[in-house]
Amino acid sequence: MSERKGRRGGGGRSGKRAARQISQTKQAAYIERNIPYFEVLEESGLAQIEYNADTVLEEIGIEFRDDPEALQILKDAGADVQGELVRFPRGMCRSIIQASAPKEFTQHARNPENSTIIGGKRTVLVPAYGSPFVRDLDGGRRYATIEDFRNFVKLAYMSPGLHHSGGTICEPVDLPVNKRHFDMIYSHIKYSDKPFMGSVTAPERAQDTVDMCKIVFGDEFVDNNAVTASLINANSPMTFDDTMLGAAKVYARHNQATVVSPFILAGAMSPVTVAGTATQILAEALAGMAFVQLVNPGAPVVFGTFAAAVSMQTGAPTFGTPEPSLILYTAAALARRLGVPFRSGGGLNASKIPDAQAAYESANTLQTAALAGVNFMLHTAGWLEGGLVMSYEKFILDADQANMMPILLKGVDMSENGQAMDAMRETGPGNHFLGATHTQANFETAFYRSTIADNNSFEQWQEDGELDATQRANKIYKQMLADYEAPALDPAIDEALVEYMATRKASFPDKDY
Amino acid sequence: MSERKGRRGGGGRSGKRAARQISQTKQAAYIERNIPYFEVLEESGLAQIEYNADTVLEEIGIEFRDDPEALQILKDAGADVQGELVRFPRGMCRSIIQASAPKEFTQHARNPENSTIIGGKRTVLVPAYGSPFVRDLDGGRRYATIEDFRNFVKLAYMSPGLHHSGGTICEPVDLPVNKRHFDMIYSHIKYSDKPFMGSVTAPERAQDTVDMCKIVFGDEFVDNNAVTASLINANSPMTFDDTMLGAAKVYARHNQATVVSPFILAGAMSPVTVAGTATQILAEALAGMAFVQLVNPGAPVVFGTFAAAVSMQTGAPTFGTPEPSLILYTAAALARRLGVPFRSGGGLNASKIPDAQAAYESANTLQTAALAGVNFMLHTAGWLEGGLVMSYEKFILDADQANMMPILLKGVDMSENGQAMDAMRETGPGNHFLGATHTQANFETAFYRSTIADNNSFEQWQEDGELDATQRANKIYKQMLADYEAPALDPAIDEALVEYMATRKASFPDKDY
């Protein structure tokens, strides 16, 4: 950790309050899994998909567009490069990745207690990413602003079930395209002390991310430790573009983590079958991760997957249906066999509002991702409308689901207390357990308490105004923002960040492009 | 099948329409599973719970209340009977069950195409059960009537994802308590031709169920085949009462199936831990199923589980949280080890309305039950408010989830068509798959099409009136009821059923008790 970091937290009433706030939201920095992974395919099926992915890489190839340096790197490593089409000898990508990619890595947060580990039996829950719009009950659907962005950083900071601050939680469209990444990165640093994701929309924005991190963590620390994990989407099918390749190179060269994610609307950007889509996902991820390892062997890399199914009638993306679940289970197993961390979504859905459709689809995806063994769970909270909208109320609803995940993944407590034989001996037939010694002893920790569910009687619910879950979430998010207190940040670091941004912004032509 | 049965379906315009209707809703009679079960406990943990359940049966015992015959049966079999408390030597219940209980059985429907198989790798999806209230958007929450009951029988009949007509879908409280079972059984027979559940609220009502089935299927057929599967709840903790025991005896003696279900609000009716609750469930189910086998060895029996967690603050039941999921996974594994079919819920939730809370909780329970390997999925569709309310709109929403289950449980198609290598070869980098030969060839069957989700653009959704999922479901259920056409029923059988009911009802004092 940088020396600057040691100086933070300078007391005073607001510092104390901040500390109290932090301690109130104290949590594990990741979920450690004790239950098995759910696997839908046997060894032979997974091996067939691996063989087929190698066939895609060998016969069809992957396009690396508008990046001669990338083509040269791949050619030097032994790939067959024809124009921008790159074909890989069977097994080449896998052996490059397995030679140097870490099985797991620490992503450091400016608060060391929030530094997390990505990979292995761990699951890290991350807010949703990338929406141009926001929505709440009061204002409806509208373009997102930097104020919305800050609000979601604050809400994620205050949500004990979320281990991460996310990245482009929503697009602050009130700021110029070429400058808004400064304000997003700054907001993650200023309003939270959880780990976060970097900018990927241009190589120089990735570099700005790294430079701002160096102000916080120190130069040497950043060059030797992952303090960001950033999303490198493939341009499916079988294509990477220069924007993503450029950002990937910057991050890899600074030992920062990249999450290489085929972004698939199955049926449009991949075959209409589960096995075919999983094959293409594996081929694209192998090519992207191998490229990162060639740029800098040992740079942390995550096997990402985003797979929805398009409606064959309208071409619209659909979520929470069985085929994407089967793709997710399959891709997670393929990542484990490869030996790298795995990323997929969380609360995906196509609904316009946080209604029953949104919840069914989100829950189906989240349960699947949890049982499949996702390590980096992007889009855990807030997603609506296929990712076009970040919803305040949906964020609160999803955060409640996130809170449940550690209990599910921890599995069954088979300790003597867990077996509870004395409780049954004490209570016996026909009596109730509420007063039993064992019940009283376990009162505080027994059974998950939802932050949003109304489990009251119908009469009580009526008396409380017959609110639905979204209306209750609306009150909760406002109360949280009212209660928010920022984590301490060394004023010298803050000042340096503000100065860096001012200087960099001043160097740009003042237009919104 | 009875001879009477052969005579049904007598033509005419309405007969043709009925046949068309039936063919439109044609479906598999159960889901055949290809994917593995999800298991949260290892062999050693399951064996420990089995050992502990035997300790409960041996040391603590189970009460069999107000039924001297039951006590005598258990005593004769070697149990230690002290008053109404029955203690079982270690292993006794298990060996009784394993000696005679079938691993799976056919439940016959009056339409042989709808006869289903319960057990093994099959899952049968069944509507919700037992609500005194109904709810829809138009009428709000109100006491259920026989018209509501009929409506839900019709909706289940028309829902291809539901394999079963259910039992007491809602309580027709407009009919006298001592006579309403006639109208419920008659409605299942008249308005559907899927299998159904019998009355259990008194031994003579169970007998009426059997007698009415004999009119439909013939005496001999009923005595030798399961045409009903009926719910025998334990009065947890560790108690069976004379009502349930009486009904169980009637069904068992007629070779009809019973679903022996510990009904547990964990923390109140069982210990506050997962392992403790699973232990008690196993002990109660073992005792109940062994009793059924002693009454009539070989009578079909199902290991049932209903487990919610009570709020430690209010005592209210809560659903869709991780602990009941872990209990469900554990109980399913215990049933498999015992070698009997397993029953659990479906779309359980505590919400008052079909909102996001209802959907999250229902989806969490349904996904868990599906992956756990539930054979008889009671409460798949319609449940609200902890079972107090049967909701028209929730039924439609849940039926959509039910439709997805066969696809999920079928798993990944690894055929050549499933692998889709030619689709990737034909399309190649950067192009879309919508026009590919493979996509066109699989257009009809590719990807689940939701009956309720709105996957349209935001603008289209606005133009369509900004309806939420519940509002859309409201329109759908009304259209379905408007479109309903009854399956053909032999007029002679219908007449005989009406006459039987009239005679039986006339023999009762005309009071509502």
Interface residues (C-beta under 8 A of the other chain):
Chain A: I35 P36 F38 E39 V40 L41 G45 Q48 I49 N52 T55 V56 E59 I60 G61 I62 E63 L85 R141 N235 P237 M238 T239 A266 G267 A268 M269 S270 P271 V272 T273 V274 A275 G276 T277 A278 T279 Q280 A309 V310 S311 M312 Q313 T314 G315 A316 P317 T318 G320 T321 P322 E323 S325 L326 T330 A350 S351 K352 I353 P354 D355 A356 Q357 A358 A359 Y360 E361 S362 A363 N364 Q367 T368 L371 E385 L388 L397 D400 Q401 M404 M405 I407 L408 G411 V412 D413 M414 N417 G418 Q419 A420 M421 A423 M424 R425 T427 G428 P429 G430 N431 H432 F433 L434 A436 H438 T439 N442 F443 A446 F447 Y448 R449 S450 I452 A453 D454 N455 N456 S457 F458 W461 E466 D468 A469 T470
Chain B: I35 P36 F38 E39 V40 L41 G45 Q48 I49 N52 T55 V56 E59 I60 G61 I62 E63 L85 R141 N235 P237 M238 T239 A266 G267 A268 M269 S270 P271 V272 T273 V274 A275 G276 T277 A278 T279 Q280 A309 V310 S311 M312 Q313 T314 G315 A316 P317 T318 G320 T321 P322 E323 S325 L326 T330 A350 S351 K352 I353 P354 D355 A356 Q357 A358 A359 Y360 E361 S362 A363 N364 Q367 T368 L371 E385 L388 L397 D400 Q401 M404 M405 I407 L408 G411 V412 D413 M414 N417 G418 Q419 A420 M421 A423 M424 R425 T427 G428 P429 G430 N431 H432 F433 L434 A436 H438 T439 N442 F443 A446 F447 Y448 R449 S450 I452 A453 D454 N455 N456 S457 F458 W461 E466 D468 A469 T470
